[in-house]
Amino acid sequence: MSAGSSASRASNGVDASAHFRGKKITLMRIGLLGRGVGDAAYLAKCGAEVLVVDDAPREVMQPSVDALQEFKNITFKFGKYDLKDFRTCDLVLKGAGTAYDSPEIAEAHKHNIPVRMSADLFAELSGVTCVGVTGTRGKSTVVHMLHAMLKGAKKQ
């Protein structure tokens, strides 16, 4: 989905990309599994200035960096976190596995910087009712159970 297209409009008619345009966003923990890369790409397409920070070495995260090389509005910092990056932005997008009581998240809160995860932003901005299932194990089982329940209730 291209951020500038009509496909970025939520079912409620809101242009979700406008929420991020011109914002400075610190994306914490990009990871290697794709979610962080997708988040960074979407935010960049929306016109945000994205700073990706990860405490892993750059060489480990290089595949994620390579996947985002087309975006001039994404910068990267690897290794030790700099607390300044969590107080000089408009939003911190927290990656999975980041503790809410980490010093970096505490720094953002201290400066009234919102800390969010991509799933809850999607739920807020999409304009639709949705159910999210997260976790390390059991997601498929829970989703199959939910599907059966919703189908039985004649919901889509």
Secondary structure by P-SEA (a helix, b strand, c coil): ccccccccccccccccccccccccccccccccccaaaaaaaaaaaaccbbbbbbccccccaaaaaaaacccccbbbbcccccccccccccccccccccccccaaaaaaaaacbbbbcaaaaaaacccccccccccccaaaaaaaaaaaaaaaaccc
